[in-house]
């Protein structure tokens, strides 16, 4: 034993510092008193960002890592605070995002006494936490903090640690704690080095790609940072590129081979090419909808590249499975594949993608009629910095953001892609601005999602985190309403509609700049004003009053006379202002190809799936 003492709470904070952690999100409480005592110690260097709901704290911690790779801590009181953390931590778990969650607890002498706010908290996180423990004695606290962080980072998940309130106050030996001085192992942590593919796998993939007639590259999040390489491979193979929503920023919006994503949160061209493809190069991709929605039912050959062996073969039977880093694997393929000089498939896909882009451009640049979300996105594109960060909420804003934000690899956009929890945009903006104080940040949310966490606008104001919040106000849960239109026999719009709220006034009450826009004529002026206020260091809320009309459902297009009646096509095109959209079958036939999806019945010339 030594004479040098330190409180267990301060020792825990010093361990966090050793891992590069500098931010804790949460709300103070009695059951966190020992930890908060340490946070107030002059020797502590970790800042505390007080939020208005613990859910915002856990979401901000998760989104901070998604944007930056920098880990943060979220804290919740024993009982209700611990339960409030759930949404953000479940999102982090489903998105393989390291977060340290600290749960307060009753003082050790009260544990097991059915005391006030006492409950068995750890089981709530058993099925999603990679580390989930309660500290038994104060001396364990710094060691278990170190272990929790190391586990969260190495296993890419949520670490949960419950700490009795009195442990943070306890003095422990700083020089001889479990036979060691108190330390952080953050300075010796090693990541796995990127793995190159095996030569035999590359050769096998090259052979399949050489014989492919309709190849596509299906690029997942593993291609972030490798977009230029994938684009080069796409052009060389004449293979159009699909993305998952998460990987959208990996590519230049103007890349001619970009087809967008597939499914509902998608581009028309994305759905068109994946259903007609015969060969898929699946890179760094774990997109579940590619499997459950049968996107690849007609695919004959499947090549997969992933750095995680657990994902090889997970979404489709693989002819070639490369356990490798996406960038290194694409480089290896580029070195060995022969360039394809001409491809009717590529030409048809490019025509289809351009037809879709022309449609998107038309609705974005309308100058007449009621204000729609598309014109709001057009204004954002005009006034956003070239390296702007976008924190996107769940619902129609996710769907429209992947269509109408004109991004490049200089940008970042994040959301809750798999857990799909609403209300993540505001916390995400806080997390992004915390680590990128000099970059422009937009939060884009529908009014249903914005209303869930709008009380934390004041958090951005208080901590001097200028962000431009854009609220798409259409007084409905639009994404769900649209789904009910497609699936439900009986519909009652009172279930999905709600009243209008002056969100700009809510912003003003919290110290933010309040702007409202109701017309196409004013949207440019208002967005310019928002950016001007942002440059003055102000938090801004733009309340955009848009129409209730749904975005065009690319998963249920009525364009092809082989699949819909003349009356259905006319009504569809009129509703979605889509007169110029052309069925993919037409572009295939122009290039001398036949559709694999729509087949001719020679007897009555009808088409069917």
Protein Blocks (a to p, Z undefined) as FASTA:
>chain_A
ZZbdcdfklmmmmmmmmnopabdcddddfklmmmmmmmmpmkbcbdcdddfbfklmmmmm
mmmmmmnopacdddddehjlmmmmmmmmmmmmmnopacddddddddfklgoplpghiacf
klmmmmmpcbdcddfbfklmmmmmmmmmmmmmmnopaddddddfklmmpccdfklgghia
cddfklmgccdddddddfklmmmmmmmmmmpmbdcddddfklgoplmmmmmmmmmnopac
dddfklmmmpcfklmklgbjehjbccfklmmmmmmpcbdcdehiabfklmmnommmmpmb
dcdddfbfklgokloccfbdcdddfklmmmmmmmmpccdfbdfklmmmmmmmmmmmmmmm
mmmmpcgdjddfklmmmmmmmmpcfkbccdddedjklmmmmmmmccdfkbccdddfknop
ghklmmmmmmmmmmmmmbccdddddfklmmmmmmmmmmmmmnopacddddddehiafklm
mmmmmmpmbdcfklmgccdddfklmmmmnopacdddfbfklmmmmmmmmmmmmmnopacd
ddddddfbdcddfklccfbfklbcfklmmmmmmmnopmkpccfklmmmmnopacfkbccd
fklopacZZ
